[in-house]
């Protein structure tokens, strides 16, 4: 996986560099404590207990959304955005302009709406954690079969 990920969101191109491994470890610990319990409930509700998409339980999904909302209110979302959008690691480029660091002063230029912020957060998390977590999960797969 490349050290820099480039992604277009709306009319803006973002370049995302990875956090150093110790910062990744701390962020992963905080993320799993704050958000993953609710997200795990939501995934179970969406895909059913055995992973079958046809077994969705609407009550369980609503409860999972409530749980996630209780854990990630506005202050928590803003806090995660501040922690994850590091101007030293995230830059943006608008058509016809030079790339620049995504500082708090430039956020109004970079984002059209909050959905674009959430999409960038997703890409930052994916770029930093997907590869290592997939490798780690792969190590448990053979053990589970035995």
PEBELMO-V760078 format. One record per backbone hydrogen bond with DSSP energy under -0.5 kcal/mol. CO is the residue of the C=O (numbers start at 1). NH is the residue of the N-H. Records with the same first field share a line. If there is no record, write none. Layout:
CO: NH / NH
This chain:
3: 18
5: 16
7: 9 / 14
9: 12
11: 95
12: 9 / 14
13: 93
14: 7
15: 17 / 91
16: 5
20: 23 / 24
21: 25
22: 26
23: 27
24: 28
25: 29
26: 30
27: 31
28: 32
29: 33
30: 34
31: 35 / 36
32: 37
35: 39
36: 40
37: 41
38: 42
39: 43
40: 44
41: 45
42: 46
43: 47
44: 48
45: 57
48: 51
51: 53
52: 55
53: 56
56: 58
57: 61
58: 62
59: 63
60: 64
61: 65
62: 66
63: 67
64: 68
65: 69
66: 70
67: 71
68: 72
73: 77
74: 78
75: 79
76: 80
77: 81
78: 82
79: 83
80: 84
81: 85
84: 86
85: 87
86: 89 / 90
89: 17
90: 102
91: 15
92: 100
93: 13
94: 97
100: 92
101: 103
103: 106 / 107
104: 107
106: 109 / 110
107: 111
113: 116 / 117
114: 118
115: 119
116: 120
117: 121
118: 122
119: 123
120: 124
121: 125
122: 126
123: 127
124: 128
125: 129 / 130
126: 130 / 131
129: 133
130: 134
131: 135
132: 136
133: 137
134: 138
135: 139
136: 139 / 140
137: 140 / 141
138: 142
139: 143
140: 144
141: 145
142: 146
